Amino acid sequence: MSTIFSKIAAGEIPSYKCAESEKFYAFLDINPVTKGHTLVIPRKEVDYIFDMDDADLAEFEVFAKRVARALRQVVPCTKVAQVVLGLEVPHAHIHLLPMNSEADVDFRRHVEVGSEEQQELAARILAAFEAIG
C-alpha cells in the first residue's frame, strides 16, 4: 500500500515541490515548524531510514544537502537543521528546518505560512536547487 508521501511524490496529492530527482523528492511541510520547513523523502518506500541500503542512504543525504543549500539561499537563516523523526507516516523522511537558534527546532510549536507564500517559497527553493546542479 502506498504511503501518503509516495502519493505526494507521484503527484497524486498536491504539494509544494522544492526539489526532485529520479530517486528523491522534497516538498514544504503543510504544518511547518519554521518558515521553509521542508520534507525530503526517498521515492522508494522504506519505513525506517536506517533500513535503507548504504548507497541509497548516502545518495539521500547528498540530495538533502543540495536541498538544504537551496533552502538557505531562499530563507534567511544561520543554518538548516536536519531532523529525522516521525512515526505517523511509515516512510523514511528528513525534516530540513531553517534556524537561527536551537529554539527554532521545537516540534511542539508551528508557524502559519499562507498558501500563496508556500507556493512562492517552493518555487524559489526549486529554482535555487536547480541552479546548484
TADA-V193807 format. One record per residue. N is the residue number from 0. RES is the residue in one small letter. NEAR is the number of other ideal C-beta (glycine too) atoms within 8 Angstrom. Layout:
{{N RES NEAR} {N RES NEAR}}
//
This chain:
{{0 m 2} {1 s 7} {2 t 10} {3 i 9} {4 f 11} {5 s 11} {6 k 10} {7 i 14} {8 a 10} {9 a 7} {10 g 5} {11 e 5} {12 i 7} {13 p 3} {14 s 7} {15 y 10} {16 k 10} {17 c 14} {18 a 15} {19 e 7} {20 s 7} {21 e 3} {22 k 10} {23 f 14} {24 y 12} {25 a 16} {26 f 12} {27 l 16} {28 d 10} {29 i 6} {30 n 4} {31 p 12} {32 v 13} {33 t 12} {34 k 10} {35 g 15} {36 h 13} {37 t 15} {38 l 13} {39 v 14} {40 i 14} {41 p 11} {42 r 9} {43 k 6} {44 e 8} {45 v 10} {46 d 7} {47 y 6} {48 i 11} {49 f 5} {50 d 7} {51 m 11} {52 d 5} {53 d 6} {54 a 6} {55 d 11} {56 l 11} {57 a 8} {58 e 10} {59 f 16} {60 e 8} {61 v 8} {62 f 14} {63 a 14} {64 k 8} {65 r 11} {66 v 16} {67 a 11} {68 r 10} {69 a 16} {70 l 16} {71 r 11} {72 q 6} {73 v 10} {74 v 9} {75 p 3} {76 c 11} {77 t 5} {78 k 6} {79 v 11} {80 a 11} {81 q 9} {82 v 9} {83 v 8} {84 l 6} {85 g 7} {86 l 3} {87 e 3} {88 v 8} {89 p 4} {90 h 12} {91 a 12} {92 h 12} {93 i 13} {94 h 15} {95 l 17} {96 l 14} {97 p 16} {98 m 13} {99 n 6} {100 s 6} {101 e 5} {102 a 5} {103 d 12} {104 v 11} {105 d 7} {106 f 7} {107 r 3} {108 r 6} {109 h 6} {110 v 8} {111 e 4} {112 v 9} {113 g 6} {114 s 5} {115 e 6} {116 e 9} {117 q 12} {118 q 9} {119 e 8} {120 l 15} {121 a 13} {122 a 8} {123 r 9} {124 i 17} {125 l 12} {126 a 8} {127 a 13} {128 f 13} {129 e 7} {130 a 7} {131 i 8} {132 g 3}}
//
